[in-house]
Amino acid sequence: GGSAMHPAFFAARRAVVAAAPGALFRFYQRCTAACCARRWGTGLRSRLAAVVVASVLWALWLVRWSASREPDARPADYAEPVDRSRRRWQGALLRQGGGADGASAEGGIAVARMAVSPLGSAARPPRWPLYWVLTAPQHEGGRCVEILASWGRLVPPDSLLFLGAEKDHISREGYHFVALKAPFDRKALKELLAWKFVMDNFPDREWYVKGDDDTYFVVGNMNRYLEEFDPRLPYYLGCKFHLGGPGGIQYVSGGAGYVLSAAAARRLAENGGAERCAKRYGAVSEGDLAVAECLQTVGVTPEDTRDDHGRQRFHAFPYDNHLRWYANGFHLLNFWYHDWVWGPEIEGAGCCGENTTVSFHYMSAKMRHFVFPPPPHYVAAAALPWPSLGAALAAPPQAAMLTPPPGPVIAT
């Protein structure tokens, strides 16, 4: 015998006590204390039997206590995570009578509800995102007509709007042109007033896509991209910049186009938000900066919209500029885009994903004959591989090719 209890016994007892609920292991403690009151060396078999009996009684008590508790939520009570597989979505659409491309008069995929369900009903039909273009009177007969002859043809007349026209009117095709009461040189004021008009007259849309009159939207890719998000959350999507470089104000390129979800647009419009921001930021030189500042005051900041390969979706320059980035020597120049753009630059032949690119900027006079994605032979002939540093220094591009794409104008 000995005066100390066996260490293995106490280890087992501590493990059982730690697993038991607070008030319900008292009975077990009393039983084990009673059977261990004598020294370890005498009646070992009987004391071990007592411990086993006490453990069984405690287990039965625990089962009874667990049955009396409120049942926990089961996994089936929670929404299934969204399945990003296009195959599953297409199969569901086909079962609903729709097409594999997602176009269906009867139903669609409501990603916001994290399940396959009919999109729209007889009382509430499915709605397109509202595409709206900020323009000026001098561009109505040029750039706006070019939009209507290219990507605008893919958007229904009730979902494409031109703001900043000379006067209110409707085109022959049924597209609305709206005048804004803002000086032509007050870009920020003009854009904020445009947002006020949009939210006052189209408050029921889930998504609002803003572009300039030289922005080219890849409409199919844009609509598919927005399916991945829940418009009930405040999303602010675009080509993300930080003003002046890392640490600067976060905003998105207005010319590359940007998107607000219904929740973000409501925050911009609630309690006279657009009017308040027009007074506060109306003198800012650029509208995209003013909108970003205004949205940040209501807790909305830009998202990182790059695709899985790190490529931009919203492109700040024409397609040919991105494609010929290295051939034109833009990588050798010290201009604002290198410092301001969010994330590493991926340019050249791999700049623009066929299924992920949603927009290009500075596309005036290029839209009518532009097709995206372009033919493979066009990409192969236009783009050069990443040059080595030695080759770039030995044979720099000609001076005529070194003109950087235009950048934003910052008020000082």
Stockholm file with secondary structure:
# STOCKHOLM 1.0

chainA/1-412         GGSAMHPAFFAARRAVVAAAPGALFRFYQRCTAACCARRWGTGLRSRLAAVVVASVLWALWLVRWSASREPDARPADYAEPVDRSRRRWQGALLRQGGGADGASAEGGIAVARMAVSPLGSAARPPRWPLYWVLTAPQHEGGRCVEILASWGRLVPPDSLLFLGAEKDHISREGYHFVALKAPFDRKALKELLAWKFVMDNFPDREWYVKGDDDTYFVVGNMNRYLEEFDPRLPYYLGCKFHLGGPGGIQYVSGGAGYVLSAAAARRLAENGGAERCAKRYGAVSEGDLAVAECLQTVGVTPEDTRDDHGRQRFHAFPYDNHLRWYANGFHLLNFWYHDWVWGPEIEGAGCCGENTTVSFHYMSAKMRHFVFPPPPHYVAAAALPWPSLGAALAAPPQAAMLTPPPGPVIAT
#=GR chainA/1-412 SS CCSSCCHHHHHHHHHHHHHSCGGGSHHHHHHHHHHTSSCTTSSHHHHHHHHHHHHHHHHHHHHHHHHHSCCCCCGGGSCCCCCCCHHHHHHHHHHHTCCTTSCCSSCCCCGGGTSCCCCCCSSSCCCCCEEEEECCGGGIIIIIHHHHTTGGGGSCGGGEEEEEESSCEECTTSCEEEECSSCTTCHHHHHHHHHHHHHHHCTTCSEEEEEETTCEECHHHHHHHHTTSCTTSCCEEECEEETTSTTSCEEECSTTCEEEEHHHHHHHHGGGHHHHHHHHHTTSSCHHHHHHHHHHTTTCCCCCCCCTTSCCSBCSSCHHHHHTTTTTTGGGSCCHHHHHBSSCCCCGGGSSCTTTCCEESSCTTTSTTCCSSCCHHHHHHHCCCCCCHHHHHHSCCCGGGGCCCCCCCCCC
#=GC SS_cons         CCSSCCHHHHHHHHHHHHHSCGGGSHHHHHHHHHHTSSCTTSSHHHHHHHHHHHHHHHHHHHHHHHHHSCCCCCGGGSCCCCCCCHHHHHHHHHHHTCCTTSCCSSCCCCGGGTSCCCCCCSSSCCCCCEEEEECCGGGIIIIIHHHHTTGGGGSCGGGEEEEEESSCEECTTSCEEEECSSCTTCHHHHHHHHHHHHHHHCTTCSEEEEEETTCEECHHHHHHHHTTSCTTSCCEEECEEETTSTTSCEEECSTTCEEEEHHHHHHHHGGGHHHHHHHHHTTSSCHHHHHHHHHHTTTCCCCCCCCTTSCCSBCSSCHHHHHTTTTTTGGGSCCHHHHHBSSCCCCGGGSSCTTTCCEESSCTTTSTTCCSSCCHHHHHHHCCCCCCHHHHHHSCCCGGGGCCCCCCCCCC
//
